[in-house]
């Protein structure tokens, strides 16, 4: 019988759980779900978790995965993040939309995406 693969969650390793939880709740407004060894958030029906790193090496891993958040107005989103002291890139026009980047307190990259208007 074939194995059934089902989506579980997206997660990032973090070095300091309290700081990370404050960033994702206070700055990004993620909906807190629960916390035990890991902290869970509901992001538009997707389970997002923060997992304590057992070594610095876990925080330095390279890969292609990114958390991408859709916004209605990227300029307003960037202004709001800057007001929270978050360093953000400039928004880049990518044709079908605008893309910008920021990092959480542990350096995990987060993308902001605004779809181009279809009016």
Helices and strands as residue ranges (DSSP letters): E 10-14, H 17-22, I 23-27, E 31-35, E 39-43, E 46-52, H 56-59, E 67-70, H 74-83, E 92-93, E 97-103, E 109-115
